[in-house]
Amino acid sequence: MSDHKTDEAKGRVKEAAGSLIDDDKLKNEGKADRAASSIKEKTENAVDSVKDKLTGKDDD
């Protein structure tokens, strides 16, 4: 499992746990983890795209 997917899963678990025990701080931590996951994924995709263009492995 890649880093961003791990963070996404961790965030979902924290959010669910926060909802179950009515802990807003834990829910917010989960949301932050999910946001970090999204940023990591977009960064990884951008890096891969640049690498592909530099090496001539353009999908288009």
mmCIF file of the N, C-alpha and C atoms, coordinates in Angstrom:
data_MODEL
# 
_entry.id   MODEL 
# 
loop_
_atom_site.group_PDB 
_atom_site.id 
_atom_site.type_symbol 
_atom_site.label_atom_id 
_atom_site.label_alt_id 
_atom_site.label_comp_id 
_atom_site.label_asym_id 
_atom_site.label_entity_id 
_atom_site.label_seq_id 
_atom_site.pdbx_PDB_ins_code 
_atom_site.Cartn_x 
_atom_site.Cartn_y 
_atom_site.Cartn_z 
_atom_site.occupancy 
_atom_site.B_iso_or_equiv 
_atom_site.pdbx_formal_charge 
_atom_site.auth_seq_id 
_atom_site.auth_comp_id 
_atom_site.auth_asym_id 
_atom_site.auth_atom_id 
_atom_site.pdbx_PDB_model_num 
ATOM 1   N N  . MET A 1 1  ? 0.854   -1.175 0.000   1.00 0.00 ? 1  MET A N  1 
ATOM 2   C CA . MET A 1 1  ? 0.000   0.000  0.000   1.00 0.00 ? 1  MET A CA 1 
ATOM 3   C C  . MET A 1 1  ? 0.903   1.242  0.000   1.00 0.00 ? 1  MET A C  1 
ATOM 4   N N  . SER A 1 2  ? 0.613   2.176  -0.893  1.00 0.00 ? 2  SER A N  1 
ATOM 5   C CA . SER A 1 2  ? 1.450   3.371  -0.966  1.00 0.00 ? 2  SER A CA 1 
ATOM 6   C C  . SER A 1 2  ? 1.156   4.310  0.197   1.00 0.00 ? 2  SER A C  1 
ATOM 7   N N  . ASP A 1 3  ? 2.071   5.259  0.406   1.00 0.00 ? 3  ASP A N  1 
ATOM 8   C CA . ASP A 1 3  ? 1.948   6.177  1.530   1.00 0.00 ? 3  ASP A CA 1 
ATOM 9   C C  . ASP A 1 3  ? 0.618   6.917  1.548   1.00 0.00 ? 3  ASP A C  1 
ATOM 10  N N  . HIS A 1 4  ? 0.208   7.424  0.391   1.00 0.00 ? 4  HIS A N  1 
ATOM 11  C CA . HIS A 1 4  ? -1.027  8.205  0.396   1.00 0.00 ? 4  HIS A CA 1 
ATOM 12  C C  . HIS A 1 4  ? -2.241  7.335  0.691   1.00 0.00 ? 4  HIS A C  1 
ATOM 13  N N  . LYS A 1 5  ? -2.218  6.092  0.273   1.00 0.00 ? 5  LYS A N  1 
ATOM 14  C CA . LYS A 1 5  ? -3.350  5.206  0.583   1.00 0.00 ? 5  LYS A CA 1 
ATOM 15  C C  . LYS A 1 5  ? -3.364  4.844  2.063   1.00 0.00 ? 5  LYS A C  1 
ATOM 16  N N  . THR A 1 6  ? -2.185  4.696  2.655   1.00 0.00 ? 6  THR A N  1 
ATOM 17  C CA . THR A 1 6  ? -2.096  4.432  4.088   1.00 0.00 ? 6  THR A CA 1 
ATOM 18  C C  . THR A 1 6  ? -2.652  5.611  4.872   1.00 0.00 ? 6  THR A C  1 
ATOM 19  N N  . ASP A 1 7  ? -2.274  6.830  4.485   1.00 0.00 ? 7  ASP A N  1 
ATOM 20  C CA . ASP A 1 7  ? -2.784  8.021  5.160   1.00 0.00 ? 7  ASP A CA 1 
ATOM 21  C C  . ASP A 1 7  ? -4.292  8.156  4.982   1.00 0.00 ? 7  ASP A C  1 
ATOM 22  N N  . GLU A 1 8  ? -4.781  7.824  3.803   1.00 0.00 ? 8  GLU A N  1 
ATOM 23  C CA . GLU A 1 8  ? -6.220  7.884  3.549   1.00 0.00 ? 8  GLU A CA 1 
ATOM 24  C C  . GLU A 1 8  ? -6.957  6.924  4.487   1.00 0.00 ? 8  GLU A C  1 
ATOM 25  N N  . ALA A 1 9  ? -6.466  5.699  4.585   1.00 0.00 ? 9  ALA A N  1 
ATOM 26  C CA . ALA A 1 9  ? -7.095  4.702  5.456   1.00 0.00 ? 9  ALA A CA 1 
ATOM 27  C C  . ALA A 1 9  ? -7.017  5.126  6.921   1.00 0.00 ? 9  ALA A C  1 
ATOM 28  N N  . LYS A 1 10 ? -5.864  5.606  7.320   1.00 0.00 ? 10 LYS A N  1 
ATOM 29  C CA . LYS A 1 10 ? -5.685  6.055  8.704   1.00 0.00 ? 10 LYS A CA 1 
ATOM 30  C C  . LYS A 1 10 ? -6.639  7.204  9.014   1.00 0.00 ? 10 LYS A C  1 
ATOM 31  N N  . GLY A 1 11 ? -6.785  8.123  8.063   1.00 0.00 ? 11 GLY A N  1 
ATOM 32  C CA . GLY A 1 11 ? -7.690  9.249  8.256   1.00 0.00 ? 11 GLY A CA 1 
ATOM 33  C C  . GLY A 1 11 ? -9.134  8.802  8.393   1.00 0.00 ? 11 GLY A C  1 
ATOM 34  N N  . ARG A 1 12 ? -9.527  7.856  7.567   1.00 0.00 ? 12 ARG A N  1 
ATOM 35  C CA . ARG A 1 12 ? -10.911 7.353  7.634   1.00 0.00 ? 12 ARG A CA 1 
ATOM 36  C C  . ARG A 1 12 ? -11.179 6.671  8.979   1.00 0.00 ? 12 ARG A C  1 
ATOM 37  N N  . VAL A 1 13 ? -10.200 5.915  9.465   1.00 0.00 ? 13 VAL A N  1 
ATOM 38  C CA . VAL A 1 13 ? -10.361 5.236  10.760  1.00 0.00 ? 13 VAL A CA 1 
ATOM 39  C C  . VAL A 1 13 ? -10.475 6.267  11.882  1.00 0.00 ? 13 VAL A C  1 
ATOM 40  N N  . LYS A 1 14 ? -9.609  7.281  11.844  1.00 0.00 ? 14 LYS A N  1 
ATOM 41  C CA . LYS A 1 14 ? -9.664  8.312  12.885  1.00 0.00 ? 14 LYS A CA 1 
ATOM 42  C C  . LYS A 1 14 ? -10.995 9.062  12.849  1.00 0.00 ? 14 LYS A C  1 
ATOM 43  N N  . GLU A 1 15 ? -11.449 9.389  11.654  1.00 0.00 ? 15 GLU A N  1 
ATOM 44  C CA . GLU A 1 15 ? -12.734 10.085 11.539  1.00 0.00 ? 15 GLU A CA 1 
ATOM 45  C C  . GLU A 1 15 ? -13.871 9.228  12.096  1.00 0.00 ? 15 GLU A C  1 
ATOM 46  N N  . ALA A 1 16 ? -13.881 7.965  11.737  1.00 0.00 ? 16 ALA A N  1 
ATOM 47  C CA . ALA A 1 16 ? -14.935 7.067  12.214  1.00 0.00 ? 16 ALA A CA 1 
ATOM 48  C C  . ALA A 1 16 ? -14.872 6.919  13.734  1.00 0.00 ? 16 ALA A C  1 
ATOM 49  N N  . ALA A 1 17 ? -13.669 6.756  14.254  1.00 0.00 ? 17 ALA A N  1 
ATOM 50  C CA . ALA A 1 17 ? -13.517 6.620  15.705  1.00 0.00 ? 17 ALA A CA 1 
ATOM 51  C C  . ALA A 1 17 ? -13.958 7.907  16.402  1.00 0.00 ? 17 ALA A C  1 
ATOM 52  N N  . GLY A 1 18 ? -13.590 9.040  15.848  1.00 0.00 ? 18 GLY A N  1 
ATOM 53  C CA . GLY A 1 18 ? -13.993 10.322 16.418  1.00 0.00 ? 18 GLY A CA 1 
ATOM 54  C C  . GLY A 1 18 ? -15.497 10.475 16.421  1.00 0.00 ? 18 GLY A C  1 
ATOM 55  N N  . SER A 1 19 ? -16.141 10.017 15.367  1.00 0.00 ? 19 SER A N  1 
ATOM 56  C CA . SER A 1 19 ? -17.605 10.078 15.311  1.00 0.00 ? 19 SER A CA 1 
ATOM 57  C C  . SER A 1 19 ? -18.231 9.153  16.347  1.00 0.00 ? 19 SER A C  1 
ATOM 58  N N  . LEU A 1 20 ? -17.654 7.966  16.488  1.00 0.00 ? 20 LEU A N  1 
ATOM 59  C CA . LEU A 1 20 ? -18.196 6.996  17.441  1.00 0.00 ? 20 LEU A CA 1 
ATOM 60  C C  . LEU A 1 20 ? -18.134 7.490  18.883  1.00 0.00 ? 20 LEU A C  1 
ATOM 61  N N  . ILE A 1 21 ? -17.000 8.105  19.227  1.00 0.00 ? 21 ILE A N  1 
ATOM 62  C CA . ILE A 1 21 ? -16.830 8.529  20.619  1.00 0.00 ? 21 ILE A CA 1 
ATOM 63  C C  . ILE A 1 21 ? -17.084 10.027 20.799  1.00 0.00 ? 21 ILE A C  1 
ATOM 64  N N  . ASP A 1 22 ? -17.585 10.664 19.751  1.00 0.00 ? 22 ASP A N  1 
ATOM 65  C CA . ASP A 1 22 ? -17.920 12.091 19.787  1.00 0.00 ? 22 ASP A CA 1 
ATOM 66  C C  . ASP A 1 22 ? -16.705 12.938 20.176  1.00 0.00 ? 22 ASP A C  1 
ATOM 67  N N  . ASP A 1 23 ? -15.591 12.696 19.486  1.00 0.00 ? 23 ASP A N  1 
ATOM 68  C CA . ASP A 1 23 ? -14.341 13.411 19.737  1.00 0.00 ? 23 ASP A CA 1 
ATOM 69  C C  . ASP A 1 23 ? -14.005 14.246 18.499  1.00 0.00 ? 23 ASP A C  1 
ATOM 70  N N  . ASP A 1 24 ? -14.289 15.531 18.570  1.00 0.00 ? 24 ASP A N  1 
ATOM 71  C CA . ASP A 1 24 ? -14.055 16.415 17.423  1.00 0.00 ? 24 ASP A CA 1 
ATOM 72  C C  . ASP A 1 24 ? -12.582 16.507 17.056  1.00 0.00 ? 24 ASP A C  1 
ATOM 73  N N  . LYS A 1 25 ? -11.700 16.477 18.058  1.00 0.00 ? 25 LYS A N  1 
ATOM 74  C CA . LYS A 1 25 ? -10.258 16.561 17.784  1.00 0.00 ? 25 LYS A CA 1 
ATOM 75  C C  . LYS A 1 25 ? -9.811  15.363 16.936  1.00 0.00 ? 25 LYS A C  1 
ATOM 76  N N  . LEU A 1 26 ? -10.264 14.182 17.286  1.00 0.00 ? 26 LEU A N  1 
ATOM 77  C CA . LEU A 1 26 ? -9.892  12.979 16.543  1.00 0.00 ? 26 LEU A CA 1 
ATOM 78  C C  . LEU A 1 26 ? -10.471 13.015 15.130  1.00 0.00 ? 26 LEU A C  1 
ATOM 79  N N  . LYS A 1 27 ? -11.708 13.474 14.997  1.00 0.00 ? 27 LYS A N  1 
ATOM 80  C CA . LYS A 1 27 ? -12.305 13.599 13.662  1.00 0.00 ? 27 LYS A CA 1 
ATOM 81  C C  . LYS A 1 27 ? -11.498 14.573 12.807  1.00 0.00 ? 27 LYS A C  1 
ATOM 82  N N  . ASN A 1 28 ? -11.081 15.687 13.400  1.00 0.00 ? 28 ASN A N  1 
ATOM 83  C CA . ASN A 1 28 ? -10.294 16.672 12.648  1.00 0.00 ? 28 ASN A CA 1 
ATOM 84  C C  . ASN A 1 28 ? -8.918  16.137 12.265  1.00 0.00 ? 28 ASN A C  1 
ATOM 85  N N  . GLU A 1 29 ? -8.320  15.336 13.139  1.00 0.00 ? 29 GLU A N  1 
ATOM 86  C CA . GLU A 1 29 ? -7.049  14.694 12.796  1.00 0.00 ? 29 GLU A CA 1 
ATOM 87  C C  . GLU A 1 29 ? -7.239  13.779 11.595  1.00 0.00 ? 29 GLU A C  1 
ATOM 88  N N  . GLY A 1 30 ? -8.337  13.057 11.578  1.00 0.00 ? 30 GLY A N  1 
ATOM 89  C CA . GLY A 1 30 ? -8.637  12.171 10.455  1.00 0.00 ? 30 GLY A CA 1 
ATOM 90  C C  . GLY A 1 30 ? -8.794  12.956 9.164   1.00 0.00 ? 30 GLY A C  1 
ATOM 91  N N  . LYS A 1 31 ? -9.481  14.081 9.233   1.00 0.00 ? 31 LYS A N  1 
ATOM 92  C CA . LYS A 1 31 ? -9.650  14.924 8.044   1.00 0.00 ? 31 LYS A CA 1 
ATOM 93  C C  . LYS A 1 31 ? -8.301  15.450 7.567   1.00 0.00 ? 31 LYS A C  1 
ATOM 94  N N  . ALA A 1 32 ? -7.434  15.814 8.502   1.00 0.00 ? 32 ALA A N  1 
ATOM 95  C CA . ALA A 1 32 ? -6.101  16.302 8.145   1.00 0.00 ? 32 ALA A CA 1 
ATOM 96  C C  . ALA A 1 32 ? -5.287  15.188 7.487   1.00 0.00 ? 32 ALA A C  1 
ATOM 97  N N  . ASP A 1 33 ? -5.378  13.982 8.009   1.00 0.00 ? 33 ASP A N  1 
ATOM 98  C CA . ASP A 1 33 ? -4.669  12.848 7.408   1.00 0.00 ? 33 ASP A CA 1 
ATOM 99  C C  . ASP A 1 33 ? -5.159  12.601 5.981   1.00 0.00 ? 33 ASP A C  1 
ATOM 100 N N  . ARG A 1 34 ? -6.470  12.700 5.780   1.00 0.00 ? 34 ARG A N  1 
ATOM 101 C CA . ARG A 1 34 ? -7.020  12.487 4.440   1.00 0.00 ? 34 ARG A CA 1 
ATOM 102 C C  . ARG A 1 34 ? -6.576  13.598 3.489   1.00 0.00 ? 34 ARG A C  1 
ATOM 103 N N  . ALA A 1 35 ? -6.500  14.831 3.983   1.00 0.00 ? 35 ALA A N  1 
ATOM 104 C CA . ALA A 1 35 ? -6.031  15.939 3.146   1.00 0.00 ? 35 ALA A CA 1 
ATOM 105 C C  . ALA A 1 35 ? -4.563  15.732 2.768   1.00 0.00 ? 35 ALA A C  1 
ATOM 106 N N  . ALA A 1 36 ? -3.760  15.296 3.731   1.00 0.00 ? 36 ALA A N  1 
ATOM 107 C CA . ALA A 1 36 ? -2.346  15.019 3.459   1.00 0.00 ? 36 ALA A CA 1 
ATOM 108 C C  . ALA A 1 36 ? -2.224  13.913 2.418   1.00 0.00 ? 36 ALA A C  1 
ATOM 109 N N  . SER A 1 37 ? -3.098  12.929 2.507   1.00 0.00 ? 37 SER A N  1 
ATOM 110 C CA . SER A 1 37 ? -3.100  11.838 1.541   1.00 0.00 ? 37 SER A CA 1 
ATOM 111 C C  . SER A 1 37 ? -3.349  12.359 0.135   1.00 0.00 ? 37 SER A C  1 
ATOM 112 N N  . SER A 1 38 ? -4.310  13.235 0.015   1.00 0.00 ? 38 SER A N  1 
ATOM 113 C CA . SER A 1 38 ? -4.642  13.801 -1.290  1.00 0.00 ? 38 SER A CA 1 
ATOM 114 C C  . SER A 1 38 ? -3.474  14.593 -1.860  1.00 0.00 ? 38 SER A C  1 
ATOM 115 N N  . ILE A 1 39 ? -2.820  15.366 -1.011  1.00 0.00 ? 39 ILE A N  1 
ATOM 116 C CA . ILE A 1 39 ? -1.665  16.157 -1.455  1.00 0.00 ? 39 ILE A CA 1 
ATOM 117 C C  . ILE A 1 39 ? -0.531  15.244 -1.885  1.00 0.00 ? 39 ILE A C  1 
ATOM 118 N N  . LYS A 1 40 ? -0.273  14.190 -1.096  1.00 0.00 ? 40 LYS A N  1 
ATOM 119 C CA . LYS A 1 40 ? 0.789   13.244 -1.456  1.00 0.00 ? 40 LYS A CA 1 
ATOM 120 C C  . LYS A 1 40 ? 0.507   12.595 -2.803  1.00 0.00 ? 40 LYS A C  1 
ATOM 121 N N  . GLU A 1 41 ? -0.745  12.192 -3.018  1.00 0.00 ? 41 GLU A N  1 
ATOM 122 C CA . GLU A 1 41 ? -1.106  11.533 -4.266  1.00 0.00 ? 41 GLU A CA 1 
ATOM 123 C C  . GLU A 1 41 ? -0.904  12.476 -5.449  1.00 0.00 ? 41 GLU A C  1 
ATOM 124 N N  . LYS A 1 42 ? -1.355  13.708 -5.317  1.00 0.00 ? 42 LYS A N  1 
ATOM 125 C CA . LYS A 1 42 ? -1.207  14.674 -6.409  1.00 0.00 ? 42 LYS A CA 1 
ATOM 126 C C  . LYS A 1 42 ? 0.260   14.979 -6.677  1.00 0.00 ? 42 LYS A C  1 
ATOM 127 N N  . THR A 1 43 ? 1.058   15.055 -5.616  1.00 0.00 ? 43 THR A N  1 
ATOM 128 C CA . THR A 1 43 ? 2.491   15.304 -5.776  1.00 0.00 ? 43 THR A CA 1 
ATOM 129 C C  . THR A 1 43 ? 3.157   14.129 -6.483  1.00 0.00 ? 43 THR A C  1 
ATOM 130 N N  . GLU A 1 44 ? 2.819   12.908 -6.065  1.00 0.00 ? 44 GLU A N  1 
ATOM 131 C CA . GLU A 1 44 ? 3.376   11.715 -6.716  1.00 0.00 ? 44 GLU A CA 1 
ATOM 132 C C  . GLU A 1 44 ? 3.012   11.680 -8.195  1.00 0.00 ? 44 GLU A C  1 
ATOM 133 N N  . ASN A 1 45 ? 1.766   12.014 -8.507  1.00 0.00 ? 45 ASN A N  1 
ATOM 134 C CA . ASN A 1 45 ? 1.326   12.019 -9.903  1.00 0.00 ? 45 ASN A CA 1 
ATOM 135 C C  . ASN A 1 45 ? 2.072   13.071 -10.711 1.00 0.00 ? 45 ASN A C  1 
ATOM 136 N N  . ALA A 1 46 ? 2.285   14.242 -10.127 1.00 0.00 ? 46 ALA A N  1 
ATOM 137 C CA . ALA A 1 46 ? 3.006   15.308 -10.824 1.00 0.00 ? 46 ALA A CA 1 
ATOM 138 C C  . ALA A 1 46 ? 4.457   14.906 -11.069 1.00 0.00 ? 46 ALA A C  1 
ATOM 139 N N  . VAL A 1 47 ? 5.084   14.315 -10.067 1.00 0.00 ? 47 VAL A N  1 
ATOM 140 C CA . VAL A 1 47 ? 6.473   13.874 -10.211 1.00 0.00 ? 47 VAL A CA 1 
ATOM 141 C C  . VAL A 1 47 ? 6.573   12.807 -11.295 1.00 0.00 ? 47 VAL A C  1 
ATOM 142 N N  . ASP A 1 48 ? 5.660   11.856 -11.285 1.00 0.00 ? 48 ASP A N  1 
ATOM 143 C CA . ASP A 1 48 ? 5.662   10.806 -12.305 1.00 0.00 ? 48 ASP A CA 1 
ATOM 144 C C  . ASP A 1 48 ? 5.479   11.393 -13.700 1.00 0.00 ? 48 ASP A C  1 
ATOM 145 N N  . SER A 1 49 ? 4.600   12.364 -13.812 1.00 0.00 ? 49 SER A N  1 
ATOM 146 C CA . SER A 1 49 ? 4.356   13.005 -15.105 1.00 0.00 ? 49 SER A CA 1 
ATOM 147 C C  . SER A 1 49 ? 5.607   13.709 -15.619 1.00 0.00 ? 49 SER A C  1 
ATOM 148 N N  . VAL A 1 50 ? 6.279   14.419 -14.732 1.00 0.00 ? 50 VAL A N  1 
ATOM 149 C CA . VAL A 1 50 ? 7.509   15.125 -15.130 1.00 0.00 ? 50 VAL A CA 1 
ATOM 150 C C  . VAL A 1 50 ? 8.585   14.115 -15.527 1.00 0.00 ? 50 VAL A C  1 
ATOM 151 N N  . LYS A 1 51 ? 8.722   13.052 -14.741 1.00 0.00 ? 51 LYS A N  1 
ATOM 152 C CA . LYS A 1 51 ? 9.711   12.024 -15.071 1.00 0.00 ? 51 LYS A CA 1 
ATOM 153 C C  . LYS A 1 51 ? 9.418   11.412 -16.436 1.00 0.00 ? 51 LYS A C  1 
ATOM 154 N N  . ASP A 1 52 ? 8.139   11.125 -16.701 1.00 0.00 ? 52 ASP A N  1 
ATOM 155 C CA . ASP A 1 52 ? 7.764   10.548 -17.985 1.00 0.00 ? 52 ASP A CA 1 
ATOM 156 C C  . ASP A 1 52 ? 8.103   11.488 -19.142 1.00 0.00 ? 52 ASP A C  1 
ATOM 157 N N  . LYS A 1 53 ? 7.840   12.767 -18.947 1.00 0.00 ? 53 LYS A N  1 
ATOM 158 C CA . LYS A 1 53 ? 8.146   13.735 -20.010 1.00 0.00 ? 53 LYS A CA 1 
ATOM 159 C C  . LYS A 1 53 ? 9.652   13.875 -20.219 1.00 0.00 ? 53 LYS A C  1 
ATOM 160 N N  . LEU A 1 54 ? 10.406  13.828 -19.141 1.00 0.00 ? 54 LEU A N  1 
ATOM 161 C CA . LEU A 1 54 ? 11.856  13.956 -19.266 1.00 0.00 ? 54 LEU A CA 1 
ATOM 162 C C  . LEU A 1 54 ? 12.491  12.730 -19.910 1.00 0.00 ? 54 LEU A C  1 
ATOM 163 N N  . THR A 1 55 ? 11.894  11.566 -19.690 1.00 0.00 ? 55 THR A N  1 
ATOM 164 C CA . THR A 1 55 ? 12.463  10.341 -20.250 1.00 0.00 ? 55 THR A CA 1 
ATOM 165 C C  . THR A 1 55 ? 11.806  9.944  -21.560 1.00 0.00 ? 55 THR A C  1 
ATOM 166 N N  . GLY A 1 56 ? 10.832  10.735 -22.004 1.00 0.00 ? 56 GLY A N  1 
ATOM 167 C CA . GLY A 1 56 ? 10.174  10.461 -23.272 1.00 0.00 ? 56 GLY A CA 1 
ATOM 168 C C  . GLY A 1 56 ? 9.132   9.377  -23.202 1.00 0.00 ? 56 GLY A C  1 
ATOM 169 N N  . LYS A 1 57 ? 8.636   9.065  -22.006 1.00 0.00 ? 57 LYS A N  1 
ATOM 170 C CA . LYS A 1 57 ? 7.622   8.027  -21.847 1.00 0.00 ? 57 LYS A CA 1 
ATOM 171 C C  . LYS A 1 57 ? 6.236   8.640  -21.765 1.00 0.00 ? 57 LYS A C  1 
ATOM 172 N N  . ASP A 1 58 ? 5.987   9.598  -22.597 1.00 0.00 ? 58 ASP A N  1 
ATOM 173 C CA . ASP A 1 58 ? 4.703   10.303 -22.595 1.00 0.00 ? 58 ASP A CA 1 
ATOM 174 C C  . ASP A 1 58 ? 3.593   9.348  -23.017 1.00 0.00 ? 58 ASP A C  1 
ATOM 175 N N  . ASP A 1 59 ? 2.499   9.295  -22.259 1.00 0.00 ? 59 ASP A N  1 
ATOM 176 C CA . ASP A 1 59 ? 1.376   8.398  -22.570 1.00 0.00 ? 59 ASP A CA 1 
ATOM 177 C C  . ASP A 1 59 ? 0.566   8.850  -23.778 1.00 0.00 ? 59 ASP A C  1 
ATOM 178 N N  . ASP A 1 60 ? 0.657   10.109 -24.125 1.00 0.00 ? 60 ASP A N  1 
ATOM 179 C CA . ASP A 1 60 ? -0.168  10.645 -25.229 1.00 0.00 ? 60 ASP A CA 1 
ATOM 180 C C  . ASP A 1 60 ? 0.347   10.263 -26.576 1.00 0.00 ? 60 ASP A C  1 
# 
